[in-house]
Amino acid sequence: MRAVYDLAVIGAGVVGLSHAAAAASAGLRCLVIEREPKGVSAASARNFGLLTQLYDAPGPWGTRAKRSRDLYATWAATEPSLPLSRVGSLQLAQTPLQSELLRAYATAAPAAGYNVVLLGREGAEALAPALVGALAAMGGGGPPLAAVHFPDDALLEPRLMFARGAGLPALLERAGVSFAWGSPCVALRGGGGSGSGGVEVALADGSRFAAARAAVCAGADVAGLVPQALAWEARHLRLCKLQMTRLRLPPGAGGARAAAPFPQPVLTSGLSLRRYPGPAALAPVAHAAMMQGDAAAAADADALGVHIIARPAPRLPRTVFGGLAAGAGAAPLAWGDEWVVGDSHEYRAVDATGGGATSGGPAGDTPLDEVCDERVTDAILREAAGMLRGVGALAAWRAGAQPLQPAAALLAQWSGTYLEHAAGALQVHAVVDTGGAPRRLPAEAFRDANVHVVTGLGGKGMTMAPALGEENVRAWFGLARGAAR
């Protein structure tokens, strides 16, 4: 048996590392176990890395989003390689009803504590030279469209945030957190019905560690360790596959501004107003009118779950095979003319048998895979054509036309899969008995549990996980905020 820890965390994505950060802050001995040798294959490394106030709404999740942004800022002040850039974002309105919604939201947001600025076309294009056409005045006497600027929104570069030796792992290692990289966890064995019995964590290489508690933060792969957790909650769970693209805009299309320390702001399309909770919570009447009035125009995008976020992307040093080069996080980020654009949402139900298979779903459903659907890629490009210069020409070329204007280049496309729970997150507390199956404990009895399963945050993991990890660690170990053992 190897060293004894207070907490063993399985999974080095944003959820797992957030729990490890909370443990380290409380002075707990923590071990993070990650099956990948470099820690950049999780869904956490395949998303936008956008920290936006559009997720904020009154209630616990809005409070977690605010707290998480504070934690990210604290971490970035301590660890230079943690890639946090306060670039701001522009939420666009691309229909009259979206414009009315943004105006109502901008009126209500300051009273809720959100820093927003309502802009017209000229103000938006001054901030984002790559923006094209999205804010043209409506014909037929309609109102001019608008944009809301969130100056405090920030970006995390996901590929650096979770890479071994950089970002958050580097910060945690300096804080005393131990890591077992490239070490799949194959079994959890507990000591019975009391948390004091501890957990034995077994790895694929035969090594074993003892911990008072274990947090299974393995995203969509949680079935491999605690399959009963999926069986218990299957009716409330679904898998979601997203697709992303990386584009290079044509010369003269509005790259990074040389005089600015950061790149252009993130651009969020009007379709995103159909997904994010903030505007619906603060301007419910205008939001309901937009959802109904724009439903027909948005039907094709809704069918594929497409909404558009376009975020500037740094040019990271890479190996000949496309992987991150050694020391990629050491130098300041180099911003240029590359953008990450997406995404989409394809859903499947979770198999209720608890056997670990998660392809499930209604009869006739096919399992989710990592193959990018070209129909989704084309839909993303069509929607992005009204936002970024050169993307319309690229979309036309893919459709068989011969555009006259320079086209953006499609550099890469990829997918990711995450687990989503109807209540916003899956948190199951279980006792793992030696030689037997895990037994579920009711939430009020979690202090007697050995194993805590935390997953199912859907697309809000990056935005919410730091605060959720802090809450959980305090509760599991009976700590007040800021207290250490």
C-alpha positions as CSV (number, residue, x, y, z in Angstrom):
1,M,0.0,0.0,0.0
2,R,1.3,3.4,-1.0
3,A,0.9,6.8,0.8
4,V,-2.3,7.7,2.6
5,Y,-4.2,10.8,1.3
6,D,-7.2,12.7,2.6
7,L,-8.7,12.8,-0.9
8,A,-8.0,10.8,-4.1
9,V,-9.4,12.5,-7.2
10,I,-10.0,10.4,-10.3
11,G,-9.9,12.6,-13.4
12,A,-7.8,15.7,-14.3
13,G,-10.4,17.7,-16.2
14,V,-11.8,20.9,-14.8
15,V,-14.1,19.1,-12.3
16,G,-11.3,16.9,-10.8
17,L,-8.7,19.7,-10.7
18,S,-11.2,22.0,-9.1
19,H,-11.7,19.6,-6.2
20,A,-8.0,19.1,-5.9
21,A,-7.5,22.9,-5.7
22,A,-10.0,23.1,-3.0
23,A,-8.3,20.3,-1.1
24,A,-4.9,21.9,-1.4
25,S,-6.3,25.3,-0.2
26,A,-7.7,23.5,2.9
27,G,-4.3,21.9,3.6
28,L,-5.5,18.4,2.7
29,R,-3.3,15.7,1.3
30,C,-4.5,15.1,-2.3
31,L,-3.7,12.7,-5.1
32,V,-5.0,13.3,-8.7
33,I,-5.2,10.2,-10.9
34,E,-5.4,10.7,-14.6
35,R,-5.4,7.9,-17.2
36,E,-3.9,10.1,-20.0
37,P,-0.1,10.8,-19.8
38,K,-0.4,14.5,-20.7
39,G,-3.9,15.3,-19.5
40,V,-5.3,17.1,-22.5
41,S,-7.8,14.5,-23.9
42,A,-10.7,15.2,-21.5
43,A,-13.8,17.1,-22.7
44,S,-12.5,20.0,-20.6
45,A,-9.7,20.5,-23.2
46,R,-12.1,20.4,-26.2
47,N,-14.3,23.4,-25.4
48,F,-14.1,27.2,-25.8
49,G,-12.7,28.0,-22.3
50,L,-15.1,31.0,-22.2
51,L,-16.0,32.4,-18.8
52,T,-19.1,34.5,-19.6
53,Q,-21.7,36.3,-17.5
54,L,-24.4,35.0,-19.9
55,Y,-24.4,31.8,-17.7
56,D,-25.2,33.9,-14.7
57,A,-28.8,33.8,-13.4
58,P,-30.2,34.3,-9.9
59,G,-29.8,31.2,-7.8
60,P,-27.0,28.8,-6.8
61,W,-25.5,28.3,-10.3
62,G,-25.2,32.0,-10.9
63,T,-23.5,32.3,-7.5
64,R,-21.1,29.5,-8.4
65,A,-20.2,31.2,-11.7
66,K,-19.2,34.4,-10.0
67,R,-17.2,32.5,-7.3
68,S,-15.5,30.5,-10.0
69,R,-14.4,33.6,-11.9
70,D,-12.8,34.9,-8.6
71,L,-11.0,31.6,-8.1
72,Y,-9.7,31.6,-11.7
73,A,-8.3,35.1,-11.1
74,T,-6.6,34.0,-7.9
75,W,-5.0,31.0,-9.6
76,A,-3.8,33.1,-12.5
77,A,-2.2,35.6,-10.2
78,T,-0.2,32.8,-8.6
79,E,0.7,30.7,-11.7
80,P,2.1,32.6,-14.7
81,S,1.5,29.6,-17.1
82,L,-2.3,29.5,-16.3
83,P,-3.7,31.0,-19.6
84,L,-6.3,33.4,-18.4
85,S,-7.0,36.4,-20.7
86,R,-9.7,39.0,-19.9
87,V,-10.7,39.6,-23.5
88,G,-14.3,40.5,-23.0
89,S,-17.1,39.2,-25.2
90,L,-19.8,40.6,-27.5
91,Q,-23.2,39.0,-27.5
92,L,-24.8,39.9,-30.8
93,A,-28.4,40.4,-31.8
94,Q,-29.1,39.3,-35.4
95,T,-32.9,39.7,-35.5
96,P,-35.2,42.5,-34.2
97,L,-36.5,40.3,-31.4
98,Q,-33.0,39.4,-30.3
99,S,-32.2,43.1,-30.3
100,E,-35.2,43.8,-28.1
101,L,-34.1,41.1,-25.8
102,L,-30.6,42.5,-25.5
103,R,-31.9,45.9,-24.7
104,A,-34.2,44.6,-22.0
105,Y,-31.3,42.5,-20.6
106,A,-28.9,45.4,-20.6
107,T,-31.4,47.5,-18.7
108,A,-31.9,44.8,-16.0
109,A,-28.3,43.5,-15.7
110,P,-26.6,46.3,-13.7
111,A,-29.1,45.9,-10.8
112,A,-28.1,42.2,-10.7
113,G,-24.5,43.1,-10.5
114,Y,-23.4,42.5,-14.1
115,N,-21.1,44.8,-15.9
116,V,-22.6,45.2,-19.4
117,V,-22.5,47.9,-22.1
118,L,-25.2,48.1,-24.9
119,L,-23.6,48.9,-28.2
120,G,-24.7,49.5,-31.8
121,R,-23.1,48.4,-35.0
122,E,-20.2,51.0,-35.0
123,G,-19.3,50.3,-31.4
124,A,-19.3,46.6,-31.9
125,E,-17.2,46.7,-35.0
126,A,-14.7,49.1,-33.4
127,L,-14.1,46.4,-30.7
128,A,-14.0,43.5,-33.2
129,P,-12.6,44.3,-36.7
130,A,-13.2,40.7,-37.7
131,L,-16.9,41.2,-37.3
132,V,-18.9,41.3,-40.5
133,G,-22.5,42.0,-41.4
134,A,-24.0,40.8,-38.1
135,L,-25.2,44.2,-37.0
136,A,-26.4,45.7,-40.2
137,A,-29.5,47.9,-39.7
138,M,-32.8,46.0,-40.5
139,G,-34.7,47.1,-43.6
140,G,-38.4,48.0,-43.7
141,G,-38.3,50.4,-40.8
142,G,-37.1,47.8,-38.2
143,P,-34.9,48.8,-35.3
144,P,-31.1,48.7,-35.7
145,L,-29.6,45.6,-34.2
146,A,-27.5,45.7,-31.0
147,A,-24.8,44.0,-29.2
148,V,-24.0,43.7,-25.5
149,H,-20.4,44.0,-24.4
150,F,-19.2,42.1,-21.4
151,P,-15.8,43.7,-20.7
152,D,-15.1,41.3,-17.7
153,D,-15.6,38.1,-19.6
154,A,-12.4,36.0,-19.9
155,L,-10.8,33.1,-21.9
156,L,-8.9,30.1,-20.7
157,E,-6.9,28.3,-23.3
158,P,-8.1,24.7,-22.7
159,R,-5.1,22.9,-24.2
160,L,-2.7,24.7,-21.9
161,M,-5.0,24.9,-18.9
162,F,-5.0,21.1,-18.3
163,A,-1.7,20.1,-19.8
164,R,0.8,18.3,-17.7
165,G,3.4,20.7,-16.3
166,A,1.4,23.8,-17.2
167,G,-1.6,25.7,-16.1
168,L,-3.7,24.3,-13.3
169,P,-1.6,21.1,-12.9
170,A,1.5,23.2,-12.4
171,L,-0.2,25.3,-9.8
172,L,-1.4,22.3,-7.9
173,E,1.9,20.5,-8.0
174,R,3.6,23.5,-6.4
175,A,0.8,23.5,-3.8
176,G,1.7,19.9,-2.8
177,V,-0.9,17.9,-4.8
178,S,0.5,14.6,-6.0
179,F,-0.3,13.4,-9.6
180,A,-0.4,9.9,-11.1
181,W,-0.3,10.6,-14.9
182,G,-1.0,7.9,-17.4
183,S,-2.5,5.8,-14.7
184,P,-6.0,4.4,-15.3
185,C,-7.9,3.7,-12.1
186,V,-9.3,0.2,-12.2
187,A,-10.9,-0.3,-8.8
188,L,-12.1,1.4,-5.7
189,R,-12.4,-0.7,-2.5
190,G,-13.9,0.7,0.6
191,G,-13.9,-0.1,4.3
192,G,-17.6,-0.3,5.0
193,G,-20.3,2.1,6.1
194,S,-18.2,4.8,7.7
195,G,-16.1,7.4,5.9
196,S,-13.4,6.8,8.4
197,G,-12.9,3.3,6.9
198,G,-11.3,5.0,3.9
199,V,-10.9,3.8,0.3
200,E,-8.3,1.8,-1.5
201,V,-7.6,3.0,-5.0
202,A,-6.1,0.5,-7.4
203,L,-4.3,1.5,-10.6
204,A,-3.7,-0.5,-13.8
205,D,0.0,-0.8,-13.1
206,G,-0.8,-2.7,-9.8
207,S,0.0,0.2,-7.4
208,R,-2.5,1.0,-4.7
209,F,-3.1,4.1,-2.6
210,A,-5.2,4.7,0.5
211,A,-7.4,7.7,0.9
212,A,-10.0,8.8,3.4
213,R,-12.3,9.7,0.5
214,A,-12.3,9.4,-3.3
215,A,-13.9,11.8,-5.8
216,V,-14.8,10.2,-9.1
217,C,-14.7,13.2,-11.6
218,A,-14.2,11.1,-14.8
219,G,-16.8,12.9,-16.9
220,A,-18.7,10.6,-19.3
221,D,-16.4,7.7,-18.3
222,V,-17.8,7.4,-14.7
223,A,-19.5,4.1,-15.6
224,G,-16.1,2.3,-15.6
225,L,-15.7,2.8,-11.9
226,V,-19.1,3.2,-10.3
227,P,-21.5,1.9,-13.0
228,Q,-24.4,1.8,-10.5
229,A,-24.3,5.6,-10.3
230,L,-25.5,5.8,-13.9
231,A,-28.1,3.1,-13.2
232,W,-29.4,5.1,-10.2
233,E,-29.7,8.3,-12.2
234,A,-30.1,7.1,-15.8
235,R,-33.5,8.7,-16.4
236,H,-32.1,12.1,-15.5
237,L,-28.9,11.8,-17.6
238,R,-28.0,12.2,-21.2
239,L,-24.8,12.3,-23.2
240,C,-24.0,15.3,-25.4
241,K,-21.6,15.4,-28.3
242,L,-20.3,18.8,-29.5
243,Q,-18.4,19.7,-32.6
244,M,-15.8,22.5,-33.0
245,T,-13.8,24.0,-35.8
246,R,-10.5,26.0,-36.0
247,L,-10.3,28.6,-38.7
248,R,-7.7,31.0,-40.1
249,L,-9.2,34.2,-41.4
250,P,-8.0,35.5,-44.8
251,P,-5.4,38.4,-44.9
252,G,-6.9,41.7,-44.0
253,A,-9.9,40.1,-42.3
254,G,-9.2,41.7,-39.0
255,G,-6.6,39.9,-37.0
256,A,-5.3,40.9,-33.6
257,R,-4.8,44.6,-33.0
258,A,-1.1,45.3,-32.6
259,A,-1.6,48.0,-30.0
260,A,-3.8,45.8,-27.7
261,P,-2.3,43.4,-25.1
262,F,-5.1,41.0,-25.8
263,P,-6.9,39.8,-28.9
264,Q,-10.4,40.8,-30.0
265,P,-13.3,39.9,-27.8
266,V,-15.2,36.6,-28.1
267,L,-18.2,36.8,-30.5
268,T,-21.4,35.1,-29.5
269,S,-24.3,34.8,-32.1
270,G,-27.9,35.6,-31.6
271,L,-28.6,31.8,-31.6
272,S,-26.8,31.6,-28.2
273,L,-29.6,33.6,-26.6
274,R,-31.7,30.5,-27.1
275,R,-29.4,28.5,-24.9
276,Y,-27.8,30.6,-22.1
277,P,-29.9,31.1,-18.9
278,G,-28.9,34.7,-18.1
279,P,-31.1,36.7,-20.5
280,A,-34.1,34.4,-19.9
281,A,-33.8,35.0,-16.2
282,L,-33.3,38.8,-16.3
283,A,-35.6,39.6,-19.2
284,P,-38.2,36.7,-19.3
285,V,-40.9,38.5,-21.3
286,A,-38.6,39.6,-24.1
287,H,-36.9,36.2,-24.1
288,A,-40.2,34.4,-24.5
289,A,-41.1,36.6,-27.4
290,M,-37.8,36.0,-29.1
291,M,-38.0,32.2,-28.6
292,Q,-41.4,32.1,-30.2
293,G,-41.0,34.7,-32.9
294,D,-37.7,33.5,-34.1
295,A,-38.5,29.8,-33.9
296,A,-39.1,29.2,-37.6
297,A,-35.9,31.0,-38.7
298,A,-33.8,29.1,-36.1
299,A,-35.4,25.7,-36.8
300,D,-32.5,24.3,-38.8
301,A,-29.9,25.4,-36.3
302,D,-32.0,24.1,-33.4
303,A,-32.4,20.7,-35.0
304,L,-28.6,20.3,-34.9
305,G,-28.2,22.1,-31.6
306,V,-26.0,24.7,-33.4
307,H,-25.3,28.1,-31.8
308,I,-22.2,30.1,-32.6
309,I,-19.3,31.2,-30.4
310,A,-16.3,32.5,-32.1
311,R,-13.2,32.9,-29.9
312,P,-9.8,34.2,-30.9
313,A,-7.2,31.4,-30.6
314,P,-3.5,31.7,-29.9
315,R,-1.0,30.0,-32.2
316,L,0.5,27.4,-29.9
317,P,3.8,25.8,-30.8
318,R,3.1,22.2,-32.0
319,T,5.0,19.1,-32.9
320,V,5.1,17.8,-36.5
321,F,2.2,15.5,-35.5
322,G,0.0,18.3,-34.2
323,G,0.6,17.8,-30.4
324,L,1.6,20.6,-28.1
325,A,5.3,21.2,-28.2
326,A,7.3,21.0,-24.9
327,G,7.1,24.3,-23.0
328,A,4.1,25.5,-25.0
329,G,2.8,27.2,-21.9
330,A,6.0,29.0,-20.9
331,A,5.9,31.9,-23.4
332,P,3.2,34.6,-23.6
333,L,0.3,33.6,-25.9
334,A,0.8,34.8,-29.5
335,W,-2.5,36.0,-30.9
336,G,-3.1,36.2,-34.6
337,D,-5.8,35.4,-37.2
338,E,-6.9,32.0,-35.9
339,W,-10.4,31.4,-34.3
340,V,-12.1,28.5,-32.7
341,V,-15.8,28.4,-33.9
342,G,-18.6,26.1,-32.8
343,D,-20.6,24.4,-31.5
344,S,-23.4,21.8,-31.7
345,H,-25.3,19.5,-29.5
346,E,-26.2,15.9,-30.3
347,Y,-27.9,14.0,-27.5
348,R,-28.2,10.3,-26.4
349,A,-29.8,8.8,-23.4
350,V,-27.8,6.8,-20.9
351,D,-28.1,3.0,-20.6
352,A,-29.9,2.2,-17.4
353,T,-28.4,-1.2,-16.9
354,G,-25.4,0.1,-15.1
355,G,-23.2,-2.1,-17.1
356,G,-21.0,0.8,-18.3
357,A,-22.4,1.0,-21.8
358,T,-23.6,4.6,-22.5
359,S,-24.8,4.3,-26.1
360,G,-28.4,3.7,-25.1
361,G,-31.2,5.9,-26.1
362,P,-34.5,5.3,-27.9
363,A,-34.8,2.4,-30.2
364,G,-32.8,2.9,-33.4
365,D,-30.4,5.4,-31.8
366,T,-26.8,4.8,-32.8
367,P,-24.0,5.3,-30.3
368,L,-22.2,8.6,-30.1
369,D,-18.7,8.5,-31.7
370,E,-15.9,11.0,-32.2
371,V,-16.4,11.3,-36.0
372,C,-17.3,14.9,-37.1
373,D,-20.5,15.1,-39.0
374,E,-19.9,17.3,-42.1
375,R,-23.5,18.5,-42.0
376,V,-22.9,20.0,-38.6
377,T,-19.6,21.5,-39.8
378,D,-21.4,23.1,-42.7
379,A,-24.2,24.4,-40.5
380,I,-21.6,26.0,-38.1
381,L,-19.9,27.7,-41.1
382,R,-23.2,28.9,-42.5
383,E,-24.2,30.5,-39.2
384,A,-20.7,31.9,-38.6
385,A,-20.7,33.5,-42.1
386,G,-22.7,36.4,-40.7
387,M,-20.2,37.1,-38.0
388,L,-16.6,36.6,-39.3
389,R,-15.0,37.9,-42.4
390,G,-14.1,35.2,-45.0
391,V,-16.2,32.5,-43.4
392,G,-19.0,33.1,-45.9
393,A,-16.7,32.5,-48.8
394,L,-15.5,29.3,-47.1
395,A,-19.1,28.1,-46.6
396,A,-19.9,28.9,-50.3
397,W,-16.8,27.0,-51.5
398,R,-17.8,23.9,-49.5
399,A,-21.3,24.1,-51.0
400,G,-19.7,24.0,-54.5
401,A,-19.7,27.7,-55.4
402,Q,-16.7,29.7,-56.6
403,P,-16.5,32.7,-54.2
404,L,-14.9,35.9,-55.5
405,Q,-13.6,37.0,-52.1
406,P,-10.8,35.3,-50.1
407,A,-12.0,32.5,-48.0
408,A,-11.1,31.5,-44.4
409,A,-9.2,28.2,-44.1
410,L,-10.6,25.3,-42.2
411,L,-7.6,24.1,-40.1
412,A,-9.2,21.5,-37.9
413,Q,-12.4,20.1,-36.6
414,W,-13.0,17.9,-33.6
415,S,-15.7,16.6,-31.2
416,G,-16.1,16.1,-27.5
417,T,-18.6,14.3,-25.3
418,Y,-19.9,15.2,-21.9
419,L,-22.5,14.0,-19.5
420,E,-25.5,16.2,-18.5
421,H,-27.8,15.8,-15.6
422,A,-31.3,17.3,-15.5
423,A,-30.7,18.9,-12.1
424,G,-27.5,20.6,-13.4
425,A,-25.0,18.1,-12.0
426,L,-24.9,14.5,-10.8
427,Q,-23.5,14.1,-7.3
428,V,-23.9,10.7,-5.8
429,H,-22.5,9.6,-2.5
430,A,-21.7,5.9,-2.2
431,V,-20.1,3.4,0.1
432,V,-17.8,0.9,-1.7
433,D,-17.8,-2.4,0.2
434,T,-14.9,-4.8,-0.2
435,G,-15.9,-7.4,-2.7
436,G,-19.4,-6.0,-3.3
437,A,-21.2,-3.4,-5.3
438,P,-21.4,0.3,-4.3
439,R,-24.4,1.2,-2.1
440,R,-26.1,4.5,-2.7
441,L,-26.5,6.8,0.3
442,P,-29.1,9.6,0.5
443,A,-27.7,13.1,0.1
444,E,-28.2,13.9,3.8
445,A,-26.0,11.0,4.8
446,F,-23.0,11.9,2.5
447,R,-20.7,12.5,5.5
448,D,-20.7,8.7,6.0
449,A,-19.7,8.0,2.4
450,N,-16.3,6.9,1.1
451,V,-16.8,7.7,-2.6
452,H,-18.3,10.9,-4.2
453,V,-19.3,10.8,-7.8
454,V,-19.3,14.3,-9.4
455,T,-20.1,14.7,-13.1
456,G,-23.0,15.6,-15.4
457,L,-22.4,19.4,-15.4
458,G,-23.2,19.5,-19.1
459,G,-21.6,22.5,-20.9
460,K,-21.1,24.6,-17.8
461,G,-18.2,22.6,-16.2
462,M,-15.6,25.3,-17.0
463,T,-17.8,28.0,-15.7
464,M,-19.0,26.4,-12.5
465,A,-16.5,23.7,-11.4
466,P,-14.1,25.7,-9.3
467,A,-16.9,26.8,-6.9
468,L,-18.6,23.4,-6.9
469,G,-15.3,21.8,-6.0
470,E,-14.8,24.2,-3.2
471,E,-18.3,23.6,-1.8
472,N,-17.9,19.8,-2.0
473,V,-14.6,19.6,-0.3
474,R,-15.8,21.9,2.6
475,A,-18.9,19.7,3.0
476,W,-17.1,16.4,2.8
477,F,-14.5,17.3,5.4
478,G,-16.6,19.5,7.6
479,L,-14.7,22.7,6.8
480,A,-15.7,26.3,6.9
481,R,-14.6,28.5,4.0
482,G,-11.0,29.3,4.4
483,A,-10.5,26.7,7.1
484,A,-7.6,24.3,6.9
485,R,-7.1,21.0,8.7
